Amino acid sequence: MIAGVILMEWLEFAVRWIHVITAIAWIGSSFYFIALDLGLRPSNDRRAGITGEEWQVHGGGFYHIQKYSVAPNRLPEDLIWFKWESYSTWLSGFTMLVLVYYLGGELYLVDPDVLDIPLWQAVLISLGSLALGWIAYDLICKSRFGEDNTRLMVLLFLILVAMAWGYSQVFSGRAALLHLGALTASIMTGNVFFTIMPNQRIVVADLRAGRVPDAKYGRIAKQRSTHNNYLTLPVIFLMLSNHYPLAFASQMNWLIAALIFLMGVTIRHFFNTMHARKGRPWWTWGLTAALFGLIVWLSASPLFHDRPEDGDTALGPAAARYAEAEGFDEVADLVIGKCSMCHAAEVYWDGIAAAPKGVLLDSPAEVARHARAIYLQAGFTDAMPPANVSFVEPEERALIRAWFEGADG
């Protein structure tokens, strides 16, 4: 059983590593092609169909890039497709969702103080929201309403705000923001898998059959690619947010998420305008700073932080097993005494504004809920407390190990 805990921890690490690597590849190629497309200059090449070109230098070499308004007259033998960066990012991210939030749902997904539902119901809500979110988005884009991209983007923003609020009413704060990021990432990958790639395949098939491709497929793909461009930065924030309780452990976490989407727009607007050689709208950075200042205020305001008085009474089956295990009372006293100065609803350690990762260890129930993390961080390893600032002795770490390993048999 203990070996399984260690293997699971390394599995999560490995999948997270893969997720970061593939996300870097996807985001990097996405940003590059957006900048390339916006920066193309009129071409001097008189061949039909070339709409723009650009000379670039990198790594000691020169590159001459040309873009066709629809497609070349003849399909080249070697054609590079950009798709697996997106697919791999989504697949590894979904695997992380399963490992951390579905298998660890009692701790990370369901919060009885938010909505007391069985874990299986929470998982179904999670899966259903991702699928239905993509379907609704796709139908709106394909409707007549979606023909005006500005109008469409405003509606999509309002829908994302509503989803942020909805998630905050169902899941824990950490899971709410993570799911909003997962929904947004699913829309982005759905754009690649269900729209951009199929449209490109239609164009390729027309070329191979000697037909002139319809320009509408390129326009549709570009619209979805533009959406992905503006959604990228908020997704990164939402995926990182689970490490920062000031972002997720507030009643206003849904509003914080909404403001992050606006920050994504202001930041990308600056770079997109610059890459299009239309100037540098520096005002966007002032607006971005103002939005971030509002986020900081929302995260720190005591008006939006409360903890139900009876919020630590209900224990799930896994936590109850640890609470009933031999040695729990001693471990609970130890952890509360040496960890709660940082891991509490009201932090007493100078320089720390909120409990790291939102982990509270100021009651026996919370110790039971976080048994696995306590074992890995302070029993099996000496990662916590940092620099052993509260002087946890070797025999006390042995006590934690004996308690946890005894409960897991």
Buried (B, 14 or more C-beta within 10 A) or exposed (E): EEEEBEEBBEEBEEBBEBBEBBBEBBBEEBBEEBBBBBBBEEBEEEEEBBEBBBEEEEEEEEEEEBBBEBBEEEEEEEEEEBBEBBBBBBBBBBBBBBBBBBBBBBBBBBBBEBBEBEBEEBBEBBEEBBEEBBEBBBEBBEEEEBEEEEEBBEBBBEBBBEBBBBBBEBBBBBBBBBBBBBBBBBBBBBBBBEBBBEBBEBBBEBBEEEEEBEEEBBEBBBBBBBBBBBBBBBBBBBBEBBEBBBBBBBBBBBBBBBBBBBBBBBBBBBBBBBBBEEEEBEEBEEBBEEBEEBBEEBBBEEEBBEBEEEBBEEBBEBBBBBBEBEBBEBBBEBBBEBBBBBBBBEBEBEEEEBBBBBBBBBBBBBBBBBBBBBBBBBBBEBEBBEEBEBEBEEEBBEBBBBBBBEBBE
